[in-house]
């Protein structure tokens, strides 16, 4: 097994980030992105059934 410090190298996720990370996150509505006649809408009926 490789130690986490060695596997992560310089990109270890510890400490504060110097760069602005707001650009990594954005918001959108998936419902608006999928066309009304798309296959995913028909599958969703079965996936969300209780």
N, CA, C and O of each residue as an XYZ file, in Angstrom:
200
protein
N       0.841     -1.182      0.000
C       0.000      0.000      0.000
C       0.886      1.244      0.000
O       1.887      1.305      0.713
N       0.507      2.229     -0.804
C       1.287      3.454     -0.921
C       0.779      4.468      0.098
O      -0.427      4.702      0.179
N       1.685      5.085      0.890
C       1.246      6.107      1.842
C       0.534      7.254      1.124
O       0.897      7.614      0.005
N      -0.479      7.823      1.774
C      -1.286      8.880      1.158
C      -0.438     10.069      0.718
O      -0.683     10.664     -0.331
N       0.565     10.411      1.534
C       1.405     11.562      1.187
C       2.157     11.323     -0.119
O       2.295     12.225     -0.945
N       2.635     10.102     -0.290
C       3.388      9.758     -1.493
C       2.471      9.671     -2.711
O       2.831     10.132     -3.794
N       1.288      9.081     -2.535
C       0.345      8.923     -3.644
C      -0.189     10.265     -4.114
O      -0.400     10.465     -5.310
N      -0.411     11.184     -3.184
C      -0.994     12.480     -3.530
C       0.040     13.422     -4.133
O      -0.310     14.310     -4.910
N       1.283     13.239     -3.789
C       2.320     14.126     -4.302
C       2.096     15.550     -3.841
O       1.802     15.787     -2.670
N       2.232     16.493     -4.743
C       2.070     17.907     -4.414
C       0.613     18.322     -4.297
O       0.322     19.396     -3.769
N      -0.303     17.499     -4.775
C      -1.710     17.894     -4.799
C      -2.492     17.367     -3.598
O      -3.700     17.154     -3.696
N      -1.824     17.156     -2.476
C      -2.511     16.665     -1.278
C      -3.589     17.654     -0.868
O      -3.394     18.866     -0.957
N      -4.721     17.138     -0.420
C      -5.852     17.990     -0.082
C      -5.815     18.349      1.403
O      -6.731     18.021      2.157
N      -4.774     19.006      1.796
C      -4.638     19.412      3.183
C      -4.272     20.881      3.215
O      -3.551     21.368      2.344
N      -4.767     21.584      4.214
C      -4.435     22.991      4.349
C      -5.355     23.874      3.524
O      -6.349     23.408      2.968
N      -5.019     25.130      3.452
C      -5.837     26.118      2.745
C      -5.483     26.158      1.268
O      -4.338     25.920      0.884
N      -6.469     26.460      0.454
C      -6.250     26.614     -0.982
C      -5.911     28.071     -1.272
O      -6.556     28.981     -0.751
N      -4.911     28.284     -2.093
C      -4.509     29.646     -2.442
C      -5.344     30.206     -3.578
O      -5.425     31.422     -3.751
N      -5.961     29.333     -4.348
C      -6.716     29.779     -5.519
C      -8.198     29.887     -5.208
O      -8.707     29.222     -4.306
N      -8.878     30.728     -5.960
C     -10.329     30.872     -5.846
C     -10.986     29.663     -6.507
O     -10.741     29.397     -7.684
N     -11.815     28.928     -5.768
C     -12.417     27.706     -6.292
C     -13.872     27.878     -6.693
O     -14.526     26.894     -7.039
N     -14.400     29.091     -6.660
C     -15.789     29.296     -7.050
C     -16.049     28.846     -8.477
O     -17.161     28.420     -8.788
N     -15.065     28.926     -9.345
C     -15.240     28.533    -10.742
C     -15.470     27.037    -10.894
O     -15.918     26.597    -11.953
N     -15.179     26.243     -9.873
C     -15.361     24.803     -9.954
C     -16.812     24.382     -9.748
O     -17.184     23.259    -10.086
N     -17.630     25.270     -9.201
C     -19.008     24.930     -8.883
C     -19.958     25.869     -9.611
O     -19.735     27.078     -9.664
N     -21.001     25.309    -10.160
C     -22.027     26.121    -10.787
C     -23.360     25.424    -10.610
O     -23.409     24.234    -10.300
N     -24.420     26.148    -10.804
C     -25.743     25.610    -10.568
C     -26.538     25.616    -11.868
O     -26.489     26.577    -12.636
N     -27.262     24.540    -12.101
C     -28.158     24.474    -13.234
C     -29.281     23.517    -12.899
O     -29.180     22.717    -11.970
N     -30.348     23.611    -13.666
C     -31.510     22.762    -13.440
C     -31.479     21.618    -14.448
O     -31.657     21.831    -15.647
N     -31.251     20.398    -13.951
C     -31.175     19.234    -14.822
C     -32.487     19.014    -15.557
O     -32.493     18.566    -16.704
N     -33.592     19.327    -14.905
C     -34.910     19.159    -15.515
C     -35.048     20.026    -16.775
O     -35.714     19.634    -17.733
N     -34.426     21.184    -16.768
C     -34.466     22.067    -17.940
C     -33.541     21.585    -19.056
O     -33.746     21.928    -20.221
N     -32.531     20.798    -18.711
C     -31.537     20.366    -19.681
C     -31.967     19.120    -20.468
O     -31.485     18.893    -21.577
N     -32.866     18.318    -19.901
C     -33.282     17.077    -20.545
C     -34.561     17.321    -21.338
O     -35.565     17.743    -20.763
N     -34.549     17.067    -22.636
C     -35.745     17.281    -23.459
C     -36.932     16.444    -22.957
O     -36.743     15.374    -22.379
N     -38.133     16.935    -23.182
C     -39.362     16.272    -22.708
C     -39.523     14.858    -23.260
O     -40.100     14.002    -22.589
N     -39.033     14.599    -24.453
C     -39.216     13.283    -25.070
C     -37.983     12.382    -24.911
O     -37.869     11.379    -25.616
N     -37.073     12.712    -24.014
C     -35.851     11.942    -23.823
C     -36.131     10.646    -23.045
O     -37.024     10.606    -22.198
N     -35.369      9.603    -23.336
C     -35.501      8.307    -22.686
C     -35.365      8.411    -21.156
O     -36.044      7.684    -20.431
N     -34.508      9.294    -20.668
C     -34.313      9.428    -19.226
C     -35.604      9.803    -18.497
O     -35.800      9.418    -17.344
N     -36.467     10.538    -19.152
C     -37.734     10.920    -18.513
C     -38.632      9.698    -18.335
O     -39.356      9.617    -17.343
N     -38.606      8.760    -19.256
C     -39.414      7.543    -19.113
C     -38.828      6.616    -18.055
O     -39.574      5.952    -17.336
N     -37.498      6.561    -17.950
C     -36.839      5.736    -16.941
C     -37.075      6.318    -15.555
O     -37.220      5.565    -14.592
N     -37.116      7.616    -15.436
C     -37.291      8.285    -14.156
C     -38.554      7.830    -13.435
O     -38.577      7.795    -12.205
N     -39.588      7.486    -14.162
C     -40.838      7.028    -13.557
C     -40.577      5.774    -12.716
O     -41.147      5.632    -11.634
N     -39.741      4.886    -13.187
C     -39.439      3.655    -12.465
C     -38.413      3.889    -11.366
O     -38.473      3.248    -10.316
N     -37.490      4.783    -11.591
C     -36.425      5.055    -10.614
C     -36.948      5.785     -9.384
O     -36.393      5.624     -8.297
N     -37.985      6.571     -9.527
C     -38.503      7.361     -8.405
C     -39.764      6.756     -7.796
O     -40.341      7.335     -6.875
N     -40.201      5.603     -8.294
C     -41.412      4.963     -7.756
C     -41.160      4.510     -6.321
O     -40.071      4.042     -5.986
N     -42.155      4.652     -5.501
C     -42.025      4.288     -4.072
C     -42.572      2.911     -3.827
O     -42.551      2.432     -2.693
